[in-house]
Amino acid sequence: MRLNKRIAIYSLIIVLSLFTLVISAQTPVYLNAKKPVDARVKDLLGRMSLDEKIGQMIQVDHTGIIDNKEDLVKYYIGSVLSGGDSDIGDNKTVTWANLYDTLQTYALKTPLKIPIIYGIDAVHGNNNIYGATIFPQNIGMGCTRDAELVKEEGRVTAKEMAATGIRWAFAPCIADPRDIRWGRTYEGFGETPELAGKLGAAEIKGLQGKKLNGNTSVLACAKHFLGDGGTFDGHDQGNTIADEATVRKLFLPQYIDAIKAGVGSIMASYSSINGVKMHSSKYWLTDVLKKELGFKGFVVSDWAAIDQLGNDYEKDLDISINAGIDMIMLPMRYKDCFSDIKDLVSKGKISISRIDDAVSRILKIKFAMGLFEKPFADRSLIDSVGSYSNRQVARRAVRESLVLLKRENGVLPIPKKNARILVAGDHADNIGYQCGGWTISWQGSGGNIIPGTTILQGFKESAPKDKIDYSVDGNFPDTKANYSVVIIGETPYAEGKGDRTNLELNPSDVALVKKMKSYGNPVVVILISGRPLILDPILKYSDAIIAAWLPGTEGQGVADVIFGDYKPHGELSHSWMESMSQIPLNYKDSVYHPLFPYGFGIKSFRNP
């Protein structure tokens, strides 16, 4: 009996083993998560038709596909994005998750069931989502000099993105803006490649997590390759004029840092180097980025950027794909793109090997992210969006980013008991203004556009025993007080719409500072801006000046420093000019006489 029982057990083991082998043989290698990524890519690529490969190279905006969802199947679309103004309904997390899951469901109807990868401009938090935690813009994060804090920002952003299902952030921007007239100055961490590289790498690690297939990991996208911060006169999408040695010194090091940090995608720049559009530069995109630097991820174009290469769309595709663009951000012309690429392959103008290289790079990332195994939103994360703990990270970032530029007569900190404070300025109680561009909408806007704490609200919460009066225009029945605080600055903008030839303060802001000074109270100026502005007209009318940049939703972080709960911490990530005649002004220039140098920041409230 014992022998027969043993034989029966062995027989069962053999049968189960054979059953497992049969099942394994029926499961394609590319769907087996236990197989190496390279093996899965090779297997899937071998099963794909040319049409399916081309589809993987196409990225469409959701506004162009939402009413034509079957086209995700028909054209085998590989990627969807939502641009800066691509809001949906109430913009709440669950609404975004519903959109993502709906589009993903259609993508998985394709024969090979290849999931889409969905991208969004989460550049200072998941900033398209109502209720998200919004961090200081990168220029402020640069002033913290704190790589661990930037990494933590990336982790919070990734978690709030993962709740929607969207797991590709078009961030970080690792430009080093060399001319602050550029409208995207605030998107960079600072004016040096060292700072951009250090903090950019930290954000990449935060976004992507320990492994790309983590439940709260998202794909990072270093941008914009190459030289976007060095354009002549700071023109957005302009021309960087420099020899190769200078380009390599100023604009390439941060991409080396990004690649070392494991970044999975890189976005090409609208701009040019010496007249050559980056989207057409095989030398920089392929010879340098992919071959010399060994970048193994994929290169995505910027929004409709290949359209700028010429008037012949098929020729534009020919040039850009052969230059090294792997995924085309259209965002609308997906039918033209599909047919034109197919035509170019049939004519031999784009080789199959180039197509296979591009698609392999994209598939490699999709496998590494675990999209085939977990294609839908993790709704268990929804309630954590905008949580107290997340907002506390952002509040810390605000207070560490503040740069105390001037302090005289022991004016700070303001006591939290029995002080009368007059607060003036249209930036004091405006959440939209303190967040800036890329917040809910592309250009941003004023008003209560997103939940958070305004600077004025932060004052009242931090110092409930003080008497705080507020007037936008500085008109008060009783002007006698212990302190006057004036909160002024730029209104929201993004990209080229923020390009300026004159960085003077608004005349009405200057007049307001003078008005508040006339009351005889010590004056503290808090400047909300995406770059340094000319301070000369208000210097002698202020006792203290704080550069608060674009702090995001957690305005109480400003109060943390003003009322002395924390010491000032920030160091300038940009040289602060005395006048417009000095611009462009950069650290280590042969002639360098700034009002405040790169790295400057008063870090003590002690009196001389």
Buried (B, 14 or more C-beta within 10 A) or exposed (E): EEEEEEEEEEEEEEEEEEEEEEEEEEEBBBBBEEBEBEEBBBBBBEEBEEEBBBBBBBBBBBBBBBEBBEBBBBBBBBBBBBBBEBBBEEBBBBBBBBBBBEBBEBBBEBEBEBBBBBBBBBBBBBBBBBBBBBBBBBBBBBBBBBBEBBBBBBBBBBBBBBBBBBBBBBBBBBBBBBBBBBBBBBBBBBBBBBBBBBBBBBBBBBBBBEEBBBBBBBBBBBBBBBBBBBBBEBBBBBBBBBEEEEBBEBBBBBBBBBBEBBBBBBBBBBBBBEEBBBBBBBBBBBBBBBEEBEBBBBBBBBBBBBBBBEEEBBBBBBBBBBBBBBBBBBBEBBBEBBEBBBBBBEEEBBEEEBBBBBBBBBBBBBBBBBBBEBBBBBBEBBEBBBBEEBBBBBBBBBBBBBBBBBBEEEBBBBBBEEBBBBBBBBBBBBBBBBBBBBBBBBBBBBEEBBBBBBBBBBBBEBBEEBEBBBBBEBEBEEBEBBBBBBBBBBBBBBBBEBBBEEBBBBEEBBBBBBBBBEBEBBBBBBBBBBBBBBBEBBBEBBBBBBBBBBBBBBBBBBBBBBBBBBBBBBBBBBBBBBEEEBBBBBBEEEEEEBBBBBBBBBEEBEEE
